[in-house]
Amino acid sequence: MAGQHSSTQRHGGKAIDLEESKLRRRPLRIAAEHIRWDSRMAYRLLREGWMVNHK
C-alpha cells in the first residue's frame, strides 16, 4: 500500500453491546413521549432499570 494517503484508510467500527444500544435509543423515546420535560426529568426516568452516569 505504498503511496496511499492515510486518510483513505478505513477501520471497522467499535462493536456496541446490545444493552448499550438500547440505552442510547431510550432518551430519544423519552423525549418523544414527554415533549415538555427537561433533561433532568428524562434522566430520572432513564435511571430506572439501568446504571447510568449523570453525564
mmCIF file as Biopython writes it, N, C-alpha, C and O atoms, coordinates in Angstrom:
data_model
#
loop_
_atom_site.group_PDB
_atom_site.id
_atom_site.type_symbol
_atom_site.label_atom_id
_atom_site.label_alt_id
_atom_site.label_comp_id
_atom_site.label_asym_id
_atom_site.label_entity_id
_atom_site.label_seq_id
_atom_site.pdbx_PDB_ins_code
_atom_site.Cartn_x
_atom_site.Cartn_y
_atom_site.Cartn_z
_atom_site.occupancy
_atom_site.B_iso_or_equiv
_atom_site.auth_seq_id
_atom_site.auth_asym_id
_atom_site.pdbx_PDB_model_num
ATOM 1   N N  . MET A ? 1  ? 0.822   -1.183 0.000  1.0 0.0 1  A 1 
ATOM 2   C CA . MET A ? 1  ? 0.000   0.000  0.000  1.0 0.0 1  A 1 
ATOM 3   C C  . MET A ? 1  ? 0.868   1.250  0.000  1.0 0.0 1  A 1 
ATOM 4   O O  . MET A ? 1  ? 0.469   2.287  0.530  1.0 0.0 1  A 1 
ATOM 5   N N  . ALA A ? 2  ? 1.987   1.160  -0.560 1.0 0.0 2  A 1 
ATOM 6   C CA . ALA A ? 2  ? 2.880   2.313  -0.607 1.0 0.0 2  A 1 
ATOM 7   C C  . ALA A ? 2  ? 2.271   3.394  -1.485 1.0 0.0 2  A 1 
ATOM 8   O O  . ALA A ? 2  ? 1.749   3.113  -2.564 1.0 0.0 2  A 1 
ATOM 9   N N  . GLY A ? 3  ? 2.343   4.616  -1.018 1.0 0.0 3  A 1 
ATOM 10  C CA . GLY A ? 3  ? 1.845   5.731  -1.788 1.0 0.0 3  A 1 
ATOM 11  C C  . GLY A ? 3  ? 0.375   6.045  -1.541 1.0 0.0 3  A 1 
ATOM 12  O O  . GLY A ? 3  ? -0.148  7.006  -2.105 1.0 0.0 3  A 1 
ATOM 13  N N  . GLN A ? 4  ? -0.290  5.269  -0.725 1.0 0.0 4  A 1 
ATOM 14  C CA . GLN A ? 4  ? -1.703  5.518  -0.445 1.0 0.0 4  A 1 
ATOM 15  C C  . GLN A ? 4  ? -1.805  6.477  0.742  1.0 0.0 4  A 1 
ATOM 16  O O  . GLN A ? 4  ? -1.162  6.262  1.769  1.0 0.0 4  A 1 
ATOM 17  N N  . HIS A ? 5  ? -2.601  7.520  0.607  1.0 0.0 5  A 1 
ATOM 18  C CA . HIS A ? 5  ? -2.737  8.521  1.659  1.0 0.0 5  A 1 
ATOM 19  C C  . HIS A ? 5  ? -3.451  7.915  2.865  1.0 0.0 5  A 1 
ATOM 20  O O  . HIS A ? 5  ? -4.354  7.092  2.719  1.0 0.0 5  A 1 
ATOM 21  N N  . SER A ? 6  ? -3.034  8.334  4.053  1.0 0.0 6  A 1 
ATOM 22  C CA . SER A ? 6  ? -3.589  7.751  5.286  1.0 0.0 6  A 1 
ATOM 23  C C  . SER A ? 6  ? -5.071  8.070  5.482  1.0 0.0 6  A 1 
ATOM 24  O O  . SER A ? 6  ? -5.766  7.326  6.175  1.0 0.0 6  A 1 
ATOM 25  N N  . SER A ? 7  ? -5.568  9.151  4.893  1.0 0.0 7  A 1 
ATOM 26  C CA . SER A ? 7  ? -6.991  9.489  5.054  1.0 0.0 7  A 1 
ATOM 27  C C  . SER A ? 7  ? -7.902  8.541  4.284  1.0 0.0 7  A 1 
ATOM 28  O O  . SER A ? 7  ? -9.116  8.556  4.491  1.0 0.0 7  A 1 
ATOM 29  N N  . THR A ? 8  ? -7.347  7.722  3.407  1.0 0.0 8  A 1 
ATOM 30  C CA . THR A ? 8  ? -8.166  6.769  2.667  1.0 0.0 8  A 1 
ATOM 31  C C  . THR A ? 8  ? -8.309  5.450  3.412  1.0 0.0 8  A 1 
ATOM 32  O O  . THR A ? 8  ? -9.074  4.583  2.991  1.0 0.0 8  A 1 
ATOM 33  N N  . GLN A ? 9  ? -7.582  5.288  4.517  1.0 0.0 9  A 1 
ATOM 34  C CA . GLN A ? 9  ? -7.644  4.050  5.290  1.0 0.0 9  A 1 
ATOM 35  C C  . GLN A ? 9  ? -8.927  4.016  6.121  1.0 0.0 9  A 1 
ATOM 36  O O  . GLN A ? 9  ? -9.337  5.031  6.684  1.0 0.0 9  A 1 
ATOM 37  N N  . ARG A ? 10 ? -9.529  2.890  6.189  1.0 0.0 10 A 1 
ATOM 38  C CA . ARG A ? 10 ? -10.747 2.701  6.976  1.0 0.0 10 A 1 
ATOM 39  C C  . ARG A ? 10 ? -10.512 1.591  7.981  1.0 0.0 10 A 1 
ATOM 40  O O  . ARG A ? 10 ? -9.713  0.683  7.751  1.0 0.0 10 A 1 
ATOM 41  N N  . HIS A ? 11 ? -11.205 1.674  9.079  1.0 0.0 11 A 1 
ATOM 42  C CA . HIS A ? 11 ? -11.155 0.602  10.061 1.0 0.0 11 A 1 
ATOM 43  C C  . HIS A ? 11 ? -12.574 0.286  10.501 1.0 0.0 11 A 1 
ATOM 44  O O  . HIS A ? 11 ? -13.481 1.108  10.368 1.0 0.0 11 A 1 
ATOM 45  N N  . GLY A ? 12 ? -12.746 -0.901 11.020 1.0 0.0 12 A 1 
ATOM 46  C CA . GLY A ? 12 ? -14.071 -1.319 11.468 1.0 0.0 12 A 1 
ATOM 47  C C  . GLY A ? 12 ? -14.510 -0.521 12.681 1.0 0.0 12 A 1 
ATOM 48  O O  . GLY A ? 12 ? -13.675 -0.116 13.491 1.0 0.0 12 A 1 
ATOM 49  N N  . GLY A ? 13 ? -15.781 -0.294 12.815 1.0 0.0 13 A 1 
ATOM 50  C CA . GLY A ? 13 ? -16.308 0.440  13.959 1.0 0.0 13 A 1 
ATOM 51  C C  . GLY A ? 13 ? -16.267 -0.405 15.218 1.0 0.0 13 A 1 
ATOM 52  O O  . GLY A ? 13 ? -16.105 -1.624 15.161 1.0 0.0 13 A 1 
ATOM 53  N N  . LYS A ? 14 ? -16.413 0.250  16.339 1.0 0.0 14 A 1 
ATOM 54  C CA . LYS A ? 14 ? -16.422 -0.445 17.611 1.0 0.0 14 A 1 
ATOM 55  C C  . LYS A ? 14 ? -17.750 -1.175 17.769 1.0 0.0 14 A 1 
ATOM 56  O O  . LYS A ? 14 ? -18.813 -0.608 17.513 1.0 0.0 14 A 1 
ATOM 57  N N  . ALA A ? 15 ? -17.685 -2.421 18.185 1.0 0.0 15 A 1 
ATOM 58  C CA . ALA A ? 15 ? -18.899 -3.203 18.391 1.0 0.0 15 A 1 
ATOM 59  C C  . ALA A ? 15 ? -19.646 -2.651 19.602 1.0 0.0 15 A 1 
ATOM 60  O O  . ALA A ? 15 ? -19.054 -2.467 20.666 1.0 0.0 15 A 1 
ATOM 61  N N  . ILE A ? 16 ? -20.930 -2.389 19.447 1.0 0.0 16 A 1 
ATOM 62  C CA . ILE A ? 16 ? -21.743 -1.833 20.521 1.0 0.0 16 A 1 
ATOM 63  C C  . ILE A ? 16 ? -22.560 -2.959 21.137 1.0 0.0 16 A 1 
ATOM 64  O O  . ILE A ? 16 ? -23.210 -3.735 20.436 1.0 0.0 16 A 1 
ATOM 65  N N  . ASP A ? 17 ? -22.514 -3.031 22.440 1.0 0.0 17 A 1 
ATOM 66  C CA . ASP A ? 17 ? -23.273 -4.018 23.192 1.0 0.0 17 A 1 
ATOM 67  C C  . ASP A ? 17 ? -24.775 -3.780 22.990 1.0 0.0 17 A 1 
ATOM 68  O O  . ASP A ? 17 ? -25.205 -2.641 22.808 1.0 0.0 17 A 1 
ATOM 69  N N  . LEU A ? 18 ? -25.556 -4.838 23.021 1.0 0.0 18 A 1 
ATOM 70  C CA . LEU A ? 18 ? -26.996 -4.741 22.817 1.0 0.0 18 A 1 
ATOM 71  C C  . LEU A ? 18 ? -27.644 -3.849 23.875 1.0 0.0 18 A 1 
ATOM 72  O O  . LEU A ? 18 ? -28.499 -3.023 23.553 1.0 0.0 18 A 1 
ATOM 73  N N  . GLU A ? 19 ? -27.243 -4.013 25.126 1.0 0.0 19 A 1 
ATOM 74  C CA . GLU A ? 19 ? -27.813 -3.189 26.195 1.0 0.0 19 A 1 
ATOM 75  C C  . GLU A ? 19 ? -27.442 -1.714 26.009 1.0 0.0 19 A 1 
ATOM 76  O O  . GLU A ? 19 ? -28.256 -0.828 26.271 1.0 0.0 19 A 1 
ATOM 77  N N  . GLU A ? 20 ? -26.229 -1.461 25.564 1.0 0.0 20 A 1 
ATOM 78  C CA . GLU A ? 20 ? -25.812 -0.079 25.347 1.0 0.0 20 A 1 
ATOM 79  C C  . GLU A ? 20 ? -26.595 0.551  24.203 1.0 0.0 20 A 1 
ATOM 80  O O  . GLU A ? 20 ? -26.939 1.731  24.266 1.0 0.0 20 A 1 
ATOM 81  N N  . SER A ? 21 ? -26.877 -0.216 23.168 1.0 0.0 21 A 1 
ATOM 82  C CA . SER A ? 21 ? -27.649 0.336  22.059 1.0 0.0 21 A 1 
ATOM 83  C C  . SER A ? 21 ? -29.077 0.656  22.504 1.0 0.0 21 A 1 
ATOM 84  O O  . SER A ? 21 ? -29.654 1.649  22.060 1.0 0.0 21 A 1 
ATOM 85  N N  . LYS A ? 22 ? -29.650 -0.175 23.377 1.0 0.0 22 A 1 
ATOM 86  C CA . LYS A ? 22 ? -30.977 0.120  23.926 1.0 0.0 22 A 1 
ATOM 87  C C  . LYS A ? 22 ? -30.937 1.390  24.761 1.0 0.0 22 A 1 
ATOM 88  O O  . LYS A ? 22 ? -31.839 2.224  24.692 1.0 0.0 22 A 1 
ATOM 89  N N  . LEU A ? 23 ? -29.870 1.523  25.555 1.0 0.0 23 A 1 
ATOM 90  C CA . LEU A ? 23 ? -29.725 2.697  26.401 1.0 0.0 23 A 1 
ATOM 91  C C  . LEU A ? 23 ? -29.545 3.961  25.576 1.0 0.0 23 A 1 
ATOM 92  O O  . LEU A ? 23 ? -30.036 5.020  25.968 1.0 0.0 23 A 1 
ATOM 93  N N  . ARG A ? 24 ? -28.863 3.879  24.459 1.0 0.0 24 A 1 
ATOM 94  C CA . ARG A ? 24 ? -28.669 5.048  23.598 1.0 0.0 24 A 1 
ATOM 95  C C  . ARG A ? 24 ? -29.960 5.490  22.933 1.0 0.0 24 A 1 
ATOM 96  O O  . ARG A ? 24 ? -30.153 6.682  22.692 1.0 0.0 24 A 1 
ATOM 97  N N  . ARG A ? 25 ? -30.853 4.544  22.632 1.0 0.0 25 A 1 
ATOM 98  C CA . ARG A ? 25 ? -32.132 4.903  21.985 1.0 0.0 25 A 1 
ATOM 99  C C  . ARG A ? 25 ? -33.167 5.397  22.981 1.0 0.0 25 A 1 
ATOM 100 O O  . ARG A ? 25 ? -34.091 6.119  22.607 1.0 0.0 25 A 1 
ATOM 101 N N  . ARG A ? 26 ? -33.025 5.018  24.241 1.0 0.0 26 A 1 
ATOM 102 C CA . ARG A ? 26 ? -34.039 5.336  25.246 1.0 0.0 26 A 1 
ATOM 103 C C  . ARG A ? 26 ? -34.273 6.838  25.428 1.0 0.0 26 A 1 
ATOM 104 O O  . ARG A ? 26 ? -35.434 7.241  25.493 1.0 0.0 26 A 1 
ATOM 105 N N  . PRO A ? 27 ? -33.245 7.696  25.513 1.0 0.0 27 A 1 
ATOM 106 C CA . PRO A ? 27 ? -33.533 9.135  25.668 1.0 0.0 27 A 1 
ATOM 107 C C  . PRO A ? 27 ? -34.350 9.721  24.521 1.0 0.0 27 A 1 
ATOM 108 O O  . PRO A ? 27 ? -35.137 10.644 24.730 1.0 0.0 27 A 1 
ATOM 109 N N  . LEU A ? 28 ? -34.170 9.199  23.325 1.0 0.0 28 A 1 
ATOM 110 C CA . LEU A ? 28 ? -34.962 9.691  22.200 1.0 0.0 28 A 1 
ATOM 111 C C  . LEU A ? 28 ? -36.426 9.334  22.366 1.0 0.0 28 A 1 
ATOM 112 O O  . LEU A ? 28 ? -37.310 10.130 22.050 1.0 0.0 28 A 1 
ATOM 113 N N  . ARG A ? 29 ? -36.678 8.123  22.869 1.0 0.0 29 A 1 
ATOM 114 C CA . ARG A ? 29 ? -38.071 7.724  23.109 1.0 0.0 29 A 1 
ATOM 115 C C  . ARG A ? 29 ? -38.698 8.546  24.232 1.0 0.0 29 A 1 
ATOM 116 O O  . ARG A ? 29 ? -39.860 8.946  24.148 1.0 0.0 29 A 1 
ATOM 117 N N  . ILE A ? 30 ? -37.913 8.795  25.289 1.0 0.0 30 A 1 
ATOM 118 C CA . ILE A ? 30 ? -38.426 9.609  26.397 1.0 0.0 30 A 1 
ATOM 119 C C  . ILE A ? 30 ? -38.766 11.010 25.903 1.0 0.0 30 A 1 
ATOM 120 O O  . ILE A ? 30 ? -39.809 11.557 26.260 1.0 0.0 30 A 1 
ATOM 121 N N  . ALA A ? 31 ? -37.902 11.588 25.091 1.0 0.0 31 A 1 
ATOM 122 C CA . ALA A ? 31 ? -38.146 12.930 24.557 1.0 0.0 31 A 1 
ATOM 123 C C  . ALA A ? 31 ? -39.381 12.959 23.666 1.0 0.0 31 A 1 
ATOM 124 O O  . ALA A ? 31 ? -40.117 13.946 23.662 1.0 0.0 31 A 1 
ATOM 125 N N  . ALA A ? 32 ? -39.614 11.897 22.915 1.0 0.0 32 A 1 
ATOM 126 C CA . ALA A ? 32 ? -40.790 11.850 22.043 1.0 0.0 32 A 1 
ATOM 127 C C  . ALA A ? 32 ? -42.076 11.708 22.849 1.0 0.0 32 A 1 
ATOM 128 O O  . ALA A ? 32 ? -43.105 12.279 22.488 1.0 0.0 32 A 1 
ATOM 129 N N  . GLU A ? 33 ? -42.017 10.948 23.940 1.0 0.0 33 A 1 
ATOM 130 C CA . GLU A ? 33 ? -43.210 10.726 24.759 1.0 0.0 33 A 1 
ATOM 131 C C  . GLU A ? 33 ? -43.541 11.924 25.649 1.0 0.0 33 A 1 
ATOM 132 O O  . GLU A ? 33 ? -44.712 12.250 25.847 1.0 0.0 33 A 1 
ATOM 133 N N  . HIS A ? 34 ? -42.506 12.579 26.185 1.0 0.0 34 A 1 
ATOM 134 C CA . HIS A ? 34 ? -42.686 13.664 27.142 1.0 0.0 34 A 1 
ATOM 135 C C  . HIS A ? 34 ? -42.000 14.916 26.601 1.0 0.0 34 A 1 
ATOM 136 O O  . HIS A ? 34 ? -40.881 15.244 26.996 1.0 0.0 34 A 1 
ATOM 137 N N  . ILE A ? 35 ? -42.665 15.588 25.720 1.0 0.0 35 A 1 
ATOM 138 C CA . ILE A ? 35 ? -42.085 16.704 24.991 1.0 0.0 35 A 1 
ATOM 139 C C  . ILE A ? 35 ? -41.710 17.862 25.914 1.0 0.0 35 A 1 
ATOM 140 O O  . ILE A ? 35 ? -40.716 18.544 25.661 1.0 0.0 35 A 1 
ATOM 141 N N  . ARG A ? 36 ? -42.465 18.097 26.956 1.0 0.0 36 A 1 
ATOM 142 C CA . ARG A ? 36 ? -42.237 19.278 27.795 1.0 0.0 36 A 1 
ATOM 143 C C  . ARG A ? 36 ? -41.250 19.038 28.926 1.0 0.0 36 A 1 
ATOM 144 O O  . ARG A ? 36 ? -40.951 19.972 29.671 1.0 0.0 36 A 1 
ATOM 145 N N  . TRP A ? 37 ? -40.736 17.835 29.085 1.0 0.0 37 A 1 
ATOM 146 C CA . TRP A ? 37 ? -39.782 17.550 30.157 1.0 0.0 37 A 1 
ATOM 147 C C  . TRP A ? 37 ? -38.427 18.142 29.845 1.0 0.0 37 A 1 
ATOM 148 O O  . TRP A ? 37 ? -38.034 18.247 28.683 1.0 0.0 37 A 1 
ATOM 149 N N  . ASP A ? 38 ? -37.709 18.531 30.896 1.0 0.0 38 A 1 
ATOM 150 C CA . ASP A ? 38 ? -36.321 18.939 30.703 1.0 0.0 38 A 1 
ATOM 151 C C  . ASP A ? 38 ? -35.419 17.706 30.825 1.0 0.0 38 A 1 
ATOM 152 O O  . ASP A ? 38 ? -35.902 16.602 31.075 1.0 0.0 38 A 1 
ATOM 153 N N  . SER A ? 39 ? -34.132 17.897 30.650 1.0 0.0 39 A 1 
ATOM 154 C CA . SER A ? 39 ? -33.215 16.760 30.628 1.0 0.0 39 A 1 
ATOM 155 C C  . SER A ? 39 ? -33.119 16.072 31.984 1.0 0.0 39 A 1 
ATOM 156 O O  . SER A ? 39 ? -32.878 14.866 32.040 1.0 0.0 39 A 1 
ATOM 157 N N  . ARG A ? 40 ? -33.303 16.814 33.085 1.0 0.0 40 A 1 
ATOM 158 C CA . ARG A ? 40 ? -33.224 16.185 34.408 1.0 0.0 40 A 1 
ATOM 159 C C  . ARG A ? 40 ? -34.374 15.213 34.646 1.0 0.0 40 A 1 
ATOM 160 O O  . ARG A ? 40 ? -34.179 14.145 35.226 1.0 0.0 40 A 1 
ATOM 161 N N  . MET A ? 41 ? -35.563 15.580 34.201 1.0 0.0 41 A 1 
ATOM 162 C CA . MET A ? 41 ? -36.709 14.673 34.362 1.0 0.0 41 A 1 
ATOM 163 C C  . MET A ? 41 ? -36.522 13.421 33.509 1.0 0.0 41 A 1 
ATOM 164 O O  . MET A ? 41 ? -36.825 12.312 33.950 1.0 0.0 41 A 1 
ATOM 165 N N  . ALA A ? 42 ? -36.025 13.602 32.294 1.0 0.0 42 A 1 
ATOM 166 C CA . ALA A ? 42 ? -35.779 12.453 31.425 1.0 0.0 42 A 1 
ATOM 167 C C  . ALA A ? 42 ? -34.705 11.555 32.025 1.0 0.0 42 A 1 
ATOM 168 O O  . ALA A ? 42 ? -34.805 10.332 31.934 1.0 0.0 42 A 1 
ATOM 169 N N  . TYR A ? 43 ? -33.682 12.140 32.633 1.0 0.0 43 A 1 
ATOM 170 C CA . TYR A ? 43 ? -32.614 11.363 33.263 1.0 0.0 43 A 1 
ATOM 171 C C  . TYR A ? 43 ? -33.153 10.532 34.424 1.0 0.0 43 A 1 
ATOM 172 O O  . TYR A ? 43 ? -32.753 9.382  34.607 1.0 0.0 43 A 1 
ATOM 173 N N  . ARG A ? 44 ? -34.055 11.112 35.204 1.0 0.0 44 A 1 
ATOM 174 C CA . ARG A ? 44 ? -34.645 10.359 36.326 1.0 0.0 44 A 1 
ATOM 175 C C  . ARG A ? 44 ? -35.386 9.128  35.816 1.0 0.0 44 A 1 
ATOM 176 O O  . ARG A ? 44 ? -35.296 8.053  36.409 1.0 0.0 44 A 1 
ATOM 177 N N  . LEU A ? 45 ? -36.107 9.285  34.733 1.0 0.0 45 A 1 
ATOM 178 C CA . LEU A ? 45 ? -36.819 8.149  34.166 1.0 0.0 45 A 1 
ATOM 179 C C  . LEU A ? 45 ? -35.848 7.148  33.550 1.0 0.0 45 A 1 
ATOM 180 O O  . LEU A ? 45 ? -36.068 5.939  33.618 1.0 0.0 45 A 1 
ATOM 181 N N  . LEU A ? 46 ? -34.791 7.645  32.959 1.0 0.0 46 A 1 
ATOM 182 C CA . LEU A ? 46 ? -33.800 6.784  32.319 1.0 0.0 46 A 1 
ATOM 183 C C  . LEU A ? 46 ? -33.062 5.922  33.330 1.0 0.0 46 A 1 
ATOM 184 O O  . LEU A ? 46 ? -32.710 4.781  33.028 1.0 0.0 46 A 1 
ATOM 185 N N  . ARG A ? 47 ? -32.822 6.444  34.520 1.0 0.0 47 A 1 
ATOM 186 C CA . ARG A ? 47 ? -32.080 5.704  35.540 1.0 0.0 47 A 1 
ATOM 187 C C  . ARG A ? 47 ? -32.810 4.455  36.013 1.0 0.0 47 A 1 
ATOM 188 O O  . ARG A ? 47 ? -32.175 3.533  36.525 1.0 0.0 47 A 1 
ATOM 189 N N  . GLU A ? 48 ? -34.116 4.405  35.856 1.0 0.0 48 A 1 
ATOM 190 C CA . GLU A ? 48 ? -34.874 3.257  36.319 1.0 0.0 48 A 1 
ATOM 191 C C  . GLU A ? 48 ? -34.519 2.035  35.505 1.0 0.0 48 A 1 
ATOM 192 O O  . GLU A ? 48 ? -34.838 1.951  34.319 1.0 0.0 48 A 1 
ATOM 193 N N  . GLY A ? 49 ? -33.856 1.087  36.146 1.0 0.0 49 A 1 
ATOM 194 C CA . GLY A ? 49 ? -33.529 -0.159 35.482 1.0 0.0 49 A 1 
ATOM 195 C C  . GLY A ? 49 ? -32.109 -0.242 34.948 1.0 0.0 49 A 1 
ATOM 196 O O  . GLY A ? 49 ? -31.643 -1.340 34.644 1.0 0.0 49 A 1 
ATOM 197 N N  . TRP A ? 50 ? -31.403 0.878  34.822 1.0 0.0 50 A 1 
ATOM 198 C CA . TRP A ? 50 ? -30.040 0.869  34.308 1.0 0.0 50 A 1 
ATOM 199 C C  . TRP A ? 50 ? -29.121 1.644  35.238 1.0 0.0 50 A 1 
ATOM 200 O O  . TRP A ? 50 ? -29.554 2.563  35.933 1.0 0.0 50 A 1 
ATOM 201 N N  . MET A ? 51 ? -27.866 1.267  35.245 1.0 0.0 51 A 1 
ATOM 202 C CA . MET A ? 51 ? -26.855 2.030  35.958 1.0 0.0 51 A 1 
ATOM 203 C C  . MET A ? 51 ? -26.317 3.050  34.962 1.0 0.0 51 A 1 
ATOM 204 O O  . MET A ? 51 ? -25.607 2.687  34.024 1.0 0.0 51 A 1 
ATOM 205 N N  . VAL A ? 52 ? -26.656 4.337  35.162 1.0 0.0 52 A 1 
ATOM 206 C CA . VAL A ? 52 ? -26.348 5.380  34.188 1.0 0.0 52 A 1 
ATOM 207 C C  . VAL A ? 52 ? -25.506 6.459  34.834 1.0 0.0 52 A 1 
ATOM 208 O O  . VAL A ? 52 ? -25.794 6.891  35.951 1.0 0.0 52 A 1 
ATOM 209 N N  . ASN A ? 53 ? -24.461 6.902  34.136 1.0 0.0 53 A 1 
ATOM 210 C CA . ASN A ? 53 ? -23.637 8.008  34.582 1.0 0.0 53 A 1 
ATOM 211 C C  . ASN A ? 53 ? -24.411 9.304  34.384 1.0 0.0 53 A 1 
ATOM 212 O O  . ASN A ? 53 ? -25.153 9.433  33.410 1.0 0.0 53 A 1 
ATOM 213 N N  . HIS A ? 54 ? -24.254 10.272 35.295 1.0 0.0 54 A 1 
ATOM 214 C CA . HIS A ? 54 ? -25.007 11.522 35.209 1.0 0.0 54 A 1 
ATOM 215 C C  . HIS A ? 54 ? -24.584 12.391 34.038 1.0 0.0 54 A 1 
ATOM 216 O O  . HIS A ? 54 ? -25.282 13.355 33.722 1.0 0.0 54 A 1 
ATOM 217 N N  . LYS A ? 55 ? -23.481 12.095 33.390 1.0 0.0 55 A 1 
ATOM 218 C CA . LYS A ? 55 ? -23.009 12.897 32.261 1.0 0.0 55 A 1 
ATOM 219 C C  . LYS A ? 55 ? -23.639 12.419 30.980 1.0 0.0 55 A 1 
ATOM 220 O O  . LYS A ? 55 ? -23.365 12.971 29.914 1.0 0.0 55 A 1 
#
